[in-house]
Amino acid sequence: MLLFYALVLWCGLVPMVAAGVFPNYHGQFDFVNWDKEKSLHDYENTKKWWETAAFYQIYPRSFKDSNGDGVGDLKGITEQLPYLKEIGINATWLSPVFTSPMADFGYDISNFTEIDPLFGTMQDFEEMIAKAKELNIKIILDFVPNHSSDECEWFQKSIAKDPHYKDFYVWHPGKVINGKREPPTNWLSVFRGSAWQWHDKRKEYYLHQFSKKQPDLNYRLPQVKKIMKEVMRFWLSKGVAGFRIDAVPHVYEVAPNSSGDWPDEPRNMAVNDPDDWSYLQHIYTVDQLESVQLVYEWRKVLDDFQQQHGGDELIIMAEAYSPLDVIMKYYGNGTVNGAQIPFNFLLITWLTNGSSAFDYSTAIHTWLDNMPNGKIANWVLGNHDQHRLASRLGKDRVDMMNMLLLTLPGCSVTYMGEEIGMSDVWISWNDTVDPSACNSNPDIYEKLSRDPERTPFQWSDEYQAGFTKANKTWLPVALDYKKVNVKDERKTKLSHLNIYKELQELRNQPTFRYGLVEVTAVNNNVLAIKRYLLKHYTYITLMNINDNRETINLHQVLTDLPQEMVYVAITKQSEKEKGARVTISNIHLNPKESVILRSLTELSTTAGYFVYYTNEAPKNKIV
């Protein structure tokens, strides 16, 4: 899919998809015999909490340290939950806080139903849940199903061939070639090198798609599926609102043949490093249909729990860097529901510092055009595995991208620190702790390390950025913390933080919550996003992506617009004032400027598509 779009861009065909209305985006209200106030009220009562929610990812080690050990913890999160409320967040998902040897900083779990002492206690967790509930903030937990820690009791029992745990993991005696024992296949670890590790006590190899400290669980064993569903129910009973499921595509490998063997994966001729995960084409170790179907089973666990215990809908967020057709399957198959939010990473993986407005339009269109009927879009700008927004696309595009994130339809996901414009921090080889980098060497580690985007959150211009009172933090604090921090940005009118807060407030308007979307590349540099809703204000988000001054006429690219609109959101690149009017046939944009315009009045007629809710697939109707 990525290759296809690369060819489309190369061939110059992108302008053919530069503009479009998305009638199948998601269910809207029935506008036949439409009553404005009644319809809004009724629809709000049927709308699910997550459909337009603002999600916020917290990497607990780096958010807030409450006990002075240089590592963030649960009490630190609880202390700062009011900050999430301040910036308009509805739900936060936490990277793992479970008991772990920390070989992969919590993604190597030794006990799936305990809190690691580094982060606090179960009481601390319960107090955090209670405080979040008080503030009407949902808590989503990271669920790591692919593997456990090699220090997990299950793995130790599997080594000993305990009858119940013997096949909990993927074991194989290997093959003997010319008198030498070798791994069963050529499969590679995401963290470099062979995905097979010899265990001298059991005298077999075990599979680890990630670190050798993270043995893969065997989901072809019913007991594994059963116990992981019990883990889910345990945390649901603690009051979490759902799970972000880690590394879903890796959960299943192709089934072994009748002899218990697996095939080798073919070579990727574009990569020459034999230890690099990309050296092979992963046709047997990722994106197996069983992984998608397992997500359907997990969704049923959540739905059954909600039906039994009441409360709001419980959600699944699925992480998959997979081909688009595979990702869309995670939504469901038309009969069975899957993840409500299969993460949309296109704004991360498709956009670069040199992308044009057509590239942005293509990334947005691609997701909206391919979603199944009746599903909800989501937009992600960053996470703990990706270089920060300010470093990927430039510090002068931070406000622009947050404006894009928060005015597109559906739900948004912000990685902690993106709202204040935090950047990657250079980490020396000696200070590097990320296993994906530590498994390499000083010459290439920077290409692999995720440490730069995981540094401590910058709360203030005080010692250690207000993150901790400790003399040493688990990763270095950014050198720019005296200027880039919450405390100072609260006081600056057009700071990243205050623009972000303003956008969140604007996002609560009915047009952004329920309205339709039209996306167009005005030219190579300017992207326009129209949000509109019958008998409500129309809004236009304009982004001048590159370094040229632009003058545009919106009548040439968008329909059903008034002659004048008013500025309701601006950035520091703007020379305009909020509240000023502009003739939309003659709009001037400075380099890297982004603005939001609003119609002067609520529009009583707007041609477009509206989608009915029915018991069948949604149907389109022009009104």
KOLDRENVO-249327 format. One record per residue (C-alpha): x, y, z; residue number from 1; residue in three letters. Coordinates in Angstrom, 2 decimals. Each point is the difference from the previous one (the first is absolute). Example, Ala and Ser with C-alpha at 12.3 -4.5 7.8 and 13.67 -1.06 7.14 Angstrom:
# residues 2
12.30_-4.50_7.80_1_ala
1.37_3.44_-0.66_2_ser
This chain:
# residues 623
0.00_0.00_0.00_1_met
2.80_2.43_0.84_2_leu
1.72_-0.91_-3.26_3_leu
-3.21_0.60_-1.93_4_phe
-0.38_3.49_1.39_5_tyr
3.66_0.71_-0.59_6_ala
-0.61_-0.84_-3.66_7_leu
-3.12_2.16_-0.05_8_val
1.98_2.94_1.33_9_leu
2.83_-0.64_-2.44_10_trp
-2.35_-0.13_-2.95_11_cys
-1.59_3.31_0.97_12_gly
-3.46_-1.44_0.51_13_leu
-0.60_1.34_3.49_14_val
-1.97_3.08_-1.14_15_pro
-2.66_-2.41_-1.24_16_met
-0.79_-0.77_3.66_17_val
0.70_3.45_1.37_18_ala
-3.54_0.76_1.10_19_ala
-2.90_-2.02_1.24_20_gly
-3.01_-0.38_2.23_21_val
-0.15_-3.13_2.13_22_phe
-3.65_-1.12_0.15_23_pro
0.92_-3.29_1.63_24_asn
2.12_1.58_2.71_25_tyr
-2.33_-0.87_2.88_26_his
-3.63_0.00_1.03_27_gly
-1.76_3.35_0.16_28_gln
-3.52_0.82_1.09_29_phe
-3.06_-0.38_-2.19_30_asp
-0.77_3.44_-1.43_31_phe
-3.47_-0.89_-1.25_32_val
-2.49_2.12_2.01_33_asn
3.09_1.37_1.71_34_trp
-0.28_1.92_3.25_35_asp
3.34_1.60_0.89_36_lys
-0.08_-0.05_3.79_37_glu
-1.76_-3.34_0.26_38_lys
2.34_-1.68_-2.47_39_ser
3.13_1.26_1.70_40_leu
-1.25_-1.06_3.40_41_his
-1.15_-3.41_-1.20_42_asp
3.18_-0.63_-1.93_43_tyr
2.18_1.02_2.93_44_glu
-1.79_-2.58_2.12_45_asn
0.71_-2.76_-2.51_46_thr
3.55_1.04_-0.81_47_lys
2.66_-2.10_1.68_48_lys
2.49_1.77_2.23_49_trp
3.06_-0.94_-2.05_50_trp
-1.27_1.00_-3.45_51_glu
1.30_3.57_0.22_52_thr
2.21_-0.44_3.06_53_ala
3.39_1.64_0.41_54_ala
2.40_-2.75_1.11_55_phe
3.38_0.68_1.59_56_tyr
2.82_-2.52_0.28_57_gln
2.03_0.02_3.21_58_ile
3.37_-1.74_0.12_59_tyr
0.01_-0.44_3.81_60_pro
3.78_-0.09_0.48_61_arg
0.23_3.50_-1.43_62_ser
-3.19_1.78_1.06_63_phe
0.41_1.03_3.66_64_lys
2.17_-1.34_2.83_65_asp
-1.61_0.27_3.44_66_ser
2.63_-1.70_2.17_67_asn
3.29_1.42_-1.26_68_gly
1.51_-3.13_-1.57_69_asp
0.28_1.54_-3.46_70_gly
-2.74_-2.18_-1.49_71_val
-3.64_0.96_-0.53_72_gly
-2.67_-1.87_1.93_73_asp
-3.72_-0.43_0.63_74_leu
-0.20_2.62_2.73_75_lys
1.63_2.43_-2.39_76_gly
-2.69_-0.74_-2.58_77_ile
-2.75_0.43_2.59_78_thr
1.52_3.31_1.06_79_glu
-0.10_1.29_-3.57_80_gln
-3.39_-1.30_-1.12_81_leu
-1.45_3.53_0.44_82_pro
2.45_1.11_-2.69_83_tyr
-1.60_-2.48_-2.40_84_leu
-3.38_1.46_0.87_85_lys
1.39_3.49_-0.61_86_glu
1.07_-0.86_-3.55_87_ile
-3.27_-1.71_-0.93_88_gly
0.98_-3.66_0.23_89_ile
-2.78_-2.60_0.31_90_asn
2.10_-3.14_0.40_91_ala
3.62_-0.97_0.50_92_thr
1.75_-3.25_-0.83_93_trp
2.96_-1.02_2.08_94_leu
3.00_-1.93_-1.23_95_ser
0.54_-3.11_2.19_96_pro
0.14_0.37_3.78_97_val
0.00_-3.74_0.76_98_phe
2.67_-1.99_1.83_99_thr
3.01_-0.25_-2.27_100_ser
3.80_-0.44_0.04_101_pro
-0.04_3.06_-2.32_102_met
2.12_-1.53_-2.74_103_ala
-2.34_1.82_-2.41_104_asp
-1.27_2.54_2.54_105_phe
-3.20_-1.77_0.90_106_gly
-0.77_-1.81_-3.24_107_tyr
1.62_-3.09_1.52_108_asp
-2.61_-0.93_2.59_109_ile
0.68_-2.52_2.75_110_ser
-3.40_0.35_1.68_111_asn
-2.93_1.30_-2.03_112_phe
-2.21_0.78_3.01_113_thr
2.43_1.82_2.27_114_glu
1.30_3.56_0.09_115_ile
3.76_0.30_-0.18_116_asp
1.39_1.56_3.22_117_pro
1.91_2.48_-2.15_118_leu
-3.35_1.59_-0.86_119_phe
-1.69_-0.50_3.37_120_gly
-2.58_-2.33_1.48_121_thr
-3.42_-1.33_-0.91_122_met
-1.40_2.55_2.44_123_gln
1.74_2.75_-1.97_124_asp
-1.58_-1.38_-3.16_125_phe
-3.46_-0.08_1.57_126_glu
0.41_3.56_1.26_127_glu
0.98_1.09_-3.50_128_met
-3.12_-1.66_-1.42_129_ile
-2.16_1.73_2.63_130_ala
1.52_3.43_-0.71_131_lys
-0.40_-0.49_-3.73_132_ala
-3.64_-0.94_0.47_133_lys
-0.52_3.13_2.08_134_glu
1.38_2.05_-2.91_135_leu
-1.95_-2.03_-2.60_136_asn
3.20_-1.28_-1.59_137_ile
0.11_-3.61_-1.19_138_lys
3.08_-2.17_0.61_139_ile
1.13_-2.37_-2.76_140_ile
2.69_-2.58_0.78_141_leu
2.64_-1.42_-2.30_142_asp
-0.68_-3.70_-0.59_143_phe
3.09_-1.91_-1.16_144_val
-1.20_-3.37_-1.32_145_pro
2.82_-1.15_-2.28_146_asn
2.51_-0.95_2.67_147_his
0.88_-0.02_3.67_148_ser
3.29_0.52_1.78_149_ser
2.35_-2.96_0.15_150_asp
-0.24_0.49_3.78_151_glu
-3.76_-0.61_-0.06_152_cys
-1.07_-3.02_2.06_153_glu
-1.73_-1.41_-3.07_154_trp
3.26_-0.06_-1.94_155_phe
1.93_-1.56_2.86_156_gln
-2.60_-2.77_0.21_157_lys
0.13_-0.42_-3.76_158_ser
3.77_-0.47_0.18_159_ile
-0.57_-2.72_2.59_160_ala
-2.64_-1.60_-2.28_161_lys
-2.72_0.34_2.59_162_asp
-2.95_-1.81_-1.65_163_pro
-2.23_3.07_0.16_164_his
2.62_2.45_-1.29_165_tyr
2.17_-2.20_-2.22_166_lys
-1.40_1.47_-3.23_167_asp
-0.83_3.49_1.29_168_phe
2.82_1.31_-2.19_169_tyr
1.29_-0.82_-3.48_170_val
2.74_-2.64_0.34_171_trp
1.93_-2.04_-2.55_172_his
3.07_-2.26_0.25_173_pro
1.53_1.63_-3.07_174_gly
1.65_-1.80_-2.86_175_lys
3.40_-1.63_-0.26_176_val
1.99_0.89_-3.10_177_ile
3.44_-1.55_-0.52_178_asn
0.05_-1.00_3.64_179_gly
-0.80_3.53_1.21_180_lys
-3.27_0.96_1.66_181_arg
-1.65_3.05_-1.55_182_glu
-3.27_1.94_0.54_183_pro
-3.18_-1.44_-1.51_184_pro
-0.38_2.83_-2.55_185_thr
1.71_3.15_-1.23_186_asn
-2.55_2.21_1.76_187_trp
1.33_3.29_1.38_188_leu
-0.76_1.99_3.14_189_ser
-1.32_3.55_-0.24_190_val
2.89_0.81_2.34_191_phe
2.57_-1.49_-2.44_192_arg
1.48_-3.45_-0.41_193_gly
-1.67_-3.39_0.13_194_ser
-3.50_-0.26_1.43_195_ala
1.02_-3.32_1.57_196_trp
1.90_-0.39_3.27_197_gln
1.46_-3.29_1.21_198_trp
-0.91_-0.90_3.59_199_his
2.61_-2.30_1.48_200_asp
-2.23_-1.37_2.75_201_lys
-2.90_-1.04_-2.23_202_arg
2.35_-0.81_-2.91_203_lys
-2.23_1.76_-2.49_204_glu
-0.33_3.32_-1.78_205_tyr
-2.77_2.42_0.94_206_tyr
-1.44_2.67_-2.28_207_leu
0.35_3.68_0.87_208_his
-1.17_2.48_-2.61_209_gln
1.41_2.77_2.17_210_phe
2.74_-0.27_2.65_211_ser
1.30_-3.39_1.13_212_lys
-1.35_1.10_3.40_213_lys
-3.50_-0.02_-1.57_214_gln
-0.99_-3.57_-0.99_215_pro
-3.05_-0.22_-2.25_216_asp
-3.15_-1.51_1.46_217_leu
-1.60_-2.85_-1.95_218_asn
-3.56_1.03_-0.85_219_tyr
-0.66_-3.30_-1.72_220_arg
-0.31_-1.37_3.54_221_leu
-3.53_0.70_1.34_222_pro
1.32_0.47_3.54_223_gln
2.04_3.02_-1.12_224_val
-3.03_1.69_-1.54_225_lys
-2.01_-0.77_3.12_226_lys
2.50_1.41_2.49_227_ile
0.54_3.20_-1.99_228_met
-3.75_0.59_-0.09_229_lys
0.03_-0.41_3.77_230_glu
2.69_2.70_0.15_231_val
-2.33_2.30_-1.92_232_met
-2.89_-0.66_2.36_233_arg
2.24_0.63_3.02_234_phe
0.84_3.55_-1.12_235_trp
-3.53_0.70_-1.20_236_leu
-1.18_-0.81_3.52_237_ser
2.45_2.67_1.23_238_lys
-1.84_2.60_-2.05_239_gly
2.03_0.46_-3.17_240_val
-1.92_1.04_-3.11_241_ala
1.79_-2.32_-2.40_242_gly
3.35_-0.95_-1.45_243_phe
2.54_1.11_-2.54_244_arg
1.24_-3.30_-1.42_245_ile
3.71_-0.06_-0.71_246_asp
1.60_-1.52_-3.11_247_ala
-3.16_-1.79_-1.13_248_val
1.36_-1.21_-3.38_249_pro
2.70_-2.08_1.73_250_his
-2.31_-2.06_2.23_251_val
-0.36_-2.93_-2.41_252_tyr
2.56_-1.56_-2.28_253_glu
-0.96_-2.34_-2.81_254_val
-1.01_-3.42_1.33_255_ala
2.71_-2.69_-0.08_256_pro
-0.33_-2.83_-2.48_257_asn
-0.82_-3.60_0.93_258_ser
3.63_-0.54_1.03_259_ser
-0.11_2.99_2.35_260_gly
2.24_2.14_-2.22_261_asp
-0.35_3.50_-1.45_262_trp
1.18_1.42_-3.34_263_pro
2.80_2.50_-0.42_264_asp
-0.98_3.53_-1.01_265_glu
1.18_1.34_-3.37_266_pro
2.73_2.59_-0.34_267_arg
-0.68_3.73_-0.42_268_asn
2.61_0.95_-2.60_269_met
-0.20_3.71_0.91_270_ala
1.74_-0.60_3.36_271_val
3.55_-1.33_0.34_272_asn
0.41_-0.25_3.79_273_asp
-0.81_-3.67_0.88_274_pro
-0.78_0.90_3.62_275_asp
-2.50_2.73_-0.93_276_asp
-3.64_-1.04_0.39_277_trp
-0.72_1.45_-3.45_278_ser
2.49_-2.40_-1.59_279_tyr
-2.90_-2.45_-0.42_280_leu
-3.52_0.24_-1.38_281_gln
-2.18_-0.86_2.98_282_his
-2.68_-2.07_-1.64_283_ile
-0.09_-2.66_2.73_284_tyr
0.59_1.93_3.23_285_thr
-2.31_3.03_-0.22_286_val
-3.51_0.86_-1.20_287_asp
-1.42_-3.50_0.27_288_gln
-3.80_-0.09_-0.16_289_leu
-0.14_-1.68_3.42_290_glu
1.39_3.18_1.59_291_ser
-2.90_2.02_-1.40_292_val
-2.51_-2.61_1.13_293_gln
1.48_0.00_3.49_294_leu
-0.73_3.72_0.25_295_val
-3.64_-0.87_-0.71_296_tyr
0.09_-2.43_2.92_297_glu
1.47_2.65_2.29_298_trp
-2.68_2.47_-1.07_299_arg
-2.61_-2.55_1.06_300_lys
1.67_-0.25_3.42_301_val
-0.42_3.74_0.42_302_leu
-3.55_0.09_-1.36_303_asp
-1.07_-2.89_2.25_304_asp
1.56_1.70_3.03_305_phe
-1.80_3.26_-0.75_306_gln
-3.32_-1.76_-0.50_307_gln
0.42_-1.84_3.29_308_gln
1.23_2.93_2.10_309_his
-1.47_3.02_-1.79_310_gly
1.75_3.29_-0.60_311_gly
1.39_1.59_-3.13_312_asp
1.23_-1.96_-2.99_313_glu
3.44_-1.54_0.50_314_leu
2.46_0.50_-2.82_315_ile
2.89_-1.63_-1.81_316_ile
2.73_2.02_-1.68_317_met
2.08_-2.25_-2.26_318_ala
3.60_0.76_-0.95_319_glu
0.86_-1.33_-3.45_320_ala
2.52_1.37_-2.48_321_tyr
-1.51_-2.15_-2.73_322_ser
-1.29_0.37_-3.56_323_pro
-3.17_2.06_-0.06_324_leu
-2.26_-2.88_-1.02_325_asp
1.19_-1.96_3.03_326_val
-0.46_2.92_2.38_327_ile
-3.58_0.52_-1.15_328_met
-0.81_-3.62_0.92_329_lys
0.65_0.85_3.64_330_tyr
-3.20_2.09_-0.01_331_tyr
-2.01_-3.22_-0.47_332_gly
-1.21_-2.22_-2.81_333_asn
-3.55_1.29_-0.44_334_gly
-1.38_-2.63_2.35_335_thr
2.36_0.12_2.96_336_val
1.33_3.20_1.57_337_asn
3.72_0.56_0.44_338_gly
2.02_2.92_1.30_339_ala
-1.85_3.29_0.15_340_gln
3.33_1.75_-0.65_341_ile
2.50_-1.76_-2.26_342_pro
2.71_2.64_0.18_343_phe
0.35_2.19_-3.08_344_asn
3.72_0.70_-0.35_345_phe
-0.13_1.51_-3.49_346_leu
0.71_3.53_1.25_347_leu
3.19_-1.43_1.51_348_ile
1.17_-2.46_-2.61_349_thr
-1.03_1.81_-3.19_350_trp
1.00_3.59_0.78_351_leu
3.49_1.47_0.05_352_thr
1.56_3.42_0.28_353_asn
-0.24_0.29_-3.79_354_gly
-3.60_-1.13_-0.48_355_ser
-2.37_2.12_-2.08_356_ser
-3.63_0.85_0.64_357_ala
-0.89_-2.74_-2.47_358_phe
1.91_-2.49_2.15_359_asp
-1.94_1.12_3.08_360_tyr
-3.27_-0.25_-1.91_361_ser
0.87_-3.48_-1.23_362_thr
0.81_-1.22_3.52_363_ala
-3.33_1.28_1.32_364_ile
-2.04_-1.22_-2.98_365_his
1.59_-3.43_0.12_366_thr
-1.27_-0.69_3.51_367_trp
-3.46_1.50_-0.46_368_leu
-0.52_-1.65_-3.39_369_asp
0.92_-3.46_1.26_370_asn
-1.85_-0.10_3.33_371_met
-2.93_-2.42_0.17_372_pro
-3.46_1.59_0.10_373_asn
-1.08_1.23_3.40_374_gly
3.48_-0.01_1.58_375_lys
1.80_2.89_1.67_376_ile
3.24_1.58_-1.18_377_ala
2.96_0.63_2.27_378_asn
3.10_2.14_-0.46_379_trp
3.37_-0.56_1.67_380_val
2.96_2.42_-0.18_381_leu
2.47_-1.72_2.29_382_gly
0.80_-2.67_2.57_383_asn
2.88_-1.40_2.03_384_his
1.35_-1.91_-3.02_385_asp
0.10_2.91_-2.46_386_gln
2.17_3.10_-0.19_387_his
-1.81_3.00_1.38_388_arg
-2.17_2.16_-2.22_389_leu
2.26_3.06_0.41_390_ala
3.02_-2.05_-1.09_391_ser
-1.70_-1.84_-2.88_392_arg
-1.83_2.90_-1.62_393_leu
1.60_3.06_1.58_394_gly
-0.63_2.14_3.06_395_lys
-1.81_2.56_-2.15_396_asp
-2.61_-2.61_-0.97_397_arg
-1.00_-1.06_3.54_398_val
-3.05_2.28_0.23_399_asp
-0.96_-0.77_-3.59_400_met
0.02_-3.73_0.62_401_met
-1.92_0.27_3.25_402_asn
-2.53_2.12_-1.89_403_met
-0.28_-2.77_-2.57_404_leu
-0.28_-2.69_2.68_405_leu
-2.76_1.75_1.91_406_leu
-2.18_1.14_-2.90_407_thr
-0.21_-3.26_-1.92_408_leu
-3.05_-2.19_0.76_409_pro
0.12_-2.78_2.56_410_gly
2.35_-0.43_2.94_411_cys
3.52_1.35_0.47_412_ser
3.07_-1.42_1.73_413_val
2.68_2.30_1.41_414_thr
3.32_-1.29_1.34_415_tyr
0.98_1.76_3.21_416_met
2.07_3.10_-0.69_417_gly
-1.23_0.58_-3.56_418_glu
-2.39_2.62_1.35_419_glu
2.94_2.11_1.22_420_ile
2.29_-0.68_-2.96_421_gly
2.53_-2.33_1.62_422_met
2.76_-1.22_-2.32_423_ser
2.19_-3.08_-0.17_424_asp
3.02_0.05_2.31_425_val
3.36_-1.24_-1.23_426_trp
1.14_-2.90_2.18_427_ile
3.60_-1.19_-0.06_428_ser
0.88_-3.65_-0.56_429_trp
1.09_-0.27_3.64_430_asn
-3.34_1.37_1.24_431_asp
-2.15_-2.04_-2.40_432_thr
-2.30_-2.49_1.72_433_val
-2.46_-1.04_-2.72_434_asp
0.64_-3.71_-0.74_435_pro
-0.72_0.45_-3.70_436_ser
3.01_2.35_-0.13_437_ala
2.16_-1.76_2.58_438_cys
-0.13_-3.16_-2.12_439_asn
1.80_1.89_-2.77_440_ser
3.24_2.01_0.16_441_asn
1.22_3.61_0.38_442_pro
-0.08_0.53_-3.77_443_asp
-3.69_-0.72_-0.60_444_ile
-1.71_0.25_3.40_445_tyr
-1.49_3.44_-0.69_446_glu
-2.03_-1.42_-2.88_447_lys
-1.54_-2.57_2.34_448_leu
-0.32_1.74_3.36_449_ser
-3.37_1.08_1.36_450_arg
1.57_1.76_2.99_451_asp
-0.06_3.50_-1.61_452_pro
-3.81_0.15_0.05_453_glu
-0.32_-1.47_3.51_454_arg
1.77_2.65_2.07_455_thr
-1.62_1.54_3.11_456_pro
-2.99_2.29_-0.38_457_phe
0.81_3.70_0.33_458_gln
-2.24_1.47_2.67_459_trp
1.90_3.19_0.82_460_ser
3.26_1.92_-0.31_461_asp
1.04_-1.27_3.43_462_glu
2.56_-2.69_0.84_463_tyr
-0.38_-3.12_-2.18_464_gln
-2.88_1.72_-1.81_465_ala
-2.19_-0.53_3.07_466_gly
-0.16_-3.71_-0.81_467_phe
1.92_-1.16_3.10_468_thr
2.12_1.18_2.90_469_lys
2.54_-2.74_-0.67_470_ala
3.53_0.85_-1.11_471_asn
-0.20_-2.52_-2.83_472_lys
-2.90_-0.92_-2.24_473_thr
-0.39_-3.32_-1.78_474_trp
0.51_1.87_-3.30_475_leu
1.45_3.51_-0.31_476_pro
-2.32_3.01_0.12_477_val
-0.08_2.06_-3.21_478_ala
2.32_3.00_-0.06_479_leu
-2.82_2.30_-1.17_480_asp
-2.18_-0.60_3.07_481_tyr
0.40_3.57_1.26_482_lys
-1.95_1.24_-3.02_483_lys
-2.12_-3.01_-0.92_484_val
-2.07_-0.85_3.07_485_asn
-3.56_0.11_1.31_486_val
0.56_2.76_2.56_487_lys
1.38_2.53_-2.47_488_asp
-2.34_-0.92_-2.83_489_glu
-3.03_0.54_2.20_490_arg
1.03_3.68_0.18_491_lys
0.66_0.52_-3.72_492_thr
-3.02_0.89_-2.14_493_lys
0.93_-1.87_-3.18_494_leu
2.04_-2.77_1.57_495_ser
-0.36_-3.55_-1.27_496_his
-1.84_-0.89_3.21_497_leu
-2.54_2.81_-0.15_498_asn
-0.69_-0.59_-3.68_499_ile
-0.53_-3.69_0.78_500_tyr
-2.44_0.84_2.81_501_lys
-1.87_2.40_-2.26_502_glu
-0.29_-2.66_-2.68_503_leu
-1.39_-2.49_2.51_504_gln
-2.68_2.50_1.01_505_glu
-0.87_0.65_-3.63_506_leu
-0.21_-3.74_-0.60_507_arg
-3.00_-0.18_2.32_508_asn
-2.11_1.97_-2.48_509_gln
-2.75_-2.07_-1.66_510_pro
1.51_0.40_-3.46_511_thr
3.23_-1.66_1.09_512_phe
-1.76_-2.69_2.01_513_arg
-2.65_-0.98_-2.53_514_tyr
0.74_1.78_-3.26_515_gly
1.21_-1.15_-3.37_516_leu
3.47_0.54_-1.35_517_val
1.39_1.07_-3.35_518_glu
3.75_-0.07_-0.58_519_val
1.80_1.69_-2.88_520_thr
3.50_1.01_-0.98_521_ala
-0.48_3.56_-1.23_522_val
3.43_-0.15_-1.61_523_asn
3.33_-1.63_0.74_524_asn
0.39_1.95_3.25_525_asn
-3.47_0.60_1.45_526_val
-2.36_-2.57_1.49_527_leu
-3.63_0.86_0.75_528_ala
-2.36_-1.98_2.21_529_ile
-3.66_0.93_0.04_530_lys
-2.23_-1.13_2.87_531_arg
-3.69_0.68_-0.39_532_tyr
-3.34_-0.95_1.50_533_leu
-3.51_1.01_-1.00_534_leu
-1.19_3.10_1.92_535_lys
3.33_0.41_1.76_536_his
3.20_1.92_-0.58_537_tyr
2.32_-1.08_-2.79_538_thr
3.73_-0.08_0.79_539_tyr
3.03_-0.02_-2.29_540_ile
3.45_-1.05_1.20_541_thr
2.76_1.39_-2.23_542_leu
3.60_-1.19_0.17_543_met
2.82_1.60_-1.98_544_asn
2.34_-2.95_0.32_545_ile
3.13_1.42_-1.57_546_asn
2.12_3.16_-0.16_547_asp
-1.81_2.03_-2.66_548_asn
-2.47_2.80_0.58_549_arg
-3.32_-0.98_-1.53_550_glu
-3.12_1.80_-1.17_551_thr
-2.98_-2.27_-0.59_552_ile
-3.60_0.16_-1.15_553_asn
-2.05_-2.62_1.86_554_leu
-2.94_0.39_-2.39_555_his
2.13_-1.73_-2.62_556_gln
0.41_-3.19_2.04_557_val
-2.89_-0.23_2.48_558_leu
-3.74_0.37_-0.46_559_thr
-2.81_1.54_2.04_560_asp
2.10_2.62_1.72_561_leu
-1.00_3.53_1.02_562_pro
1.85_3.03_-1.35_563_gln
1.54_0.80_3.36_564_glu
1.17_-2.02_2.97_565_met
1.63_0.83_3.33_566_val
3.29_-1.15_1.53_567_tyr
-0.64_-2.13_3.11_568_val
3.45_-1.57_0.41_569_ala
3.43_1.27_-1.03_570_ile
3.64_-0.90_0.58_571_thr
3.10_2.05_0.74_572_lys
0.76_0.19_-3.74_573_gln
-3.24_1.96_-0.48_574_ser
-0.27_3.75_-0.46_575_glu
-3.76_-0.19_0.50_576_lys
-2.07_0.44_3.12_577_glu
-2.63_-2.38_1.26_578_lys
-3.41_1.41_-0.82_579_gly
1.18_1.78_-3.13_580_ala
-1.96_-0.61_-3.20_581_arg
1.47_-1.18_-3.27_582_val
-1.31_-0.18_-3.55_583_thr
0.47_-3.64_-0.91_584_ile
0.81_0.77_-3.62_585_ser
3.14_1.82_1.14_586_asn
1.67_-1.69_2.98_587_ile
3.67_0.62_0.72_588_his
2.05_-2.59_1.88_589_leu
3.51_0.44_1.34_590_asn
2.56_-2.82_-0.21_591_pro
-0.93_-2.88_2.36_592_lys
-3.12_1.89_1.09_593_glu
-3.16_-1.85_0.94_594_ser
-3.37_1.50_0.88_595_val
-3.61_-1.00_0.57_596_ile
-2.81_2.02_-1.56_597_leu
-3.67_-0.09_1.02_598_arg
-3.10_1.12_-1.84_599_ser
-1.56_3.17_1.38_600_leu
-3.36_-1.69_0.49_601_thr
-1.34_-3.50_0.38_602_glu
-0.73_-1.19_-3.52_603_leu
-3.57_-1.15_-0.58_604_ser
0.73_-1.94_-3.17_605_thr
3.03_-2.07_-0.76_606_thr
0.05_-2.48_-2.85_607_ala
1.71_-3.20_0.92_608_gly
-0.39_-3.58_1.01_609_tyr
-1.43_-1.22_3.27_610_phe
0.10_-3.55_1.18_611_val
-2.94_-1.69_1.67_612_tyr
0.30_-2.42_2.85_613_tyr
-1.82_-3.20_-0.87_614_thr
0.21_-3.60_1.02_615_asn
1.78_-0.57_-3.29_616_glu
3.01_1.75_-1.51_617_ala
-0.36_3.81_0.09_618_pro
-1.68_1.48_-3.08_619_lys
0.80_3.33_-1.63_620_asn
-2.53_2.69_-0.81_621_lys
0.47_3.42_-1.54_622_ile
-1.96_2.76_1.76_623_val
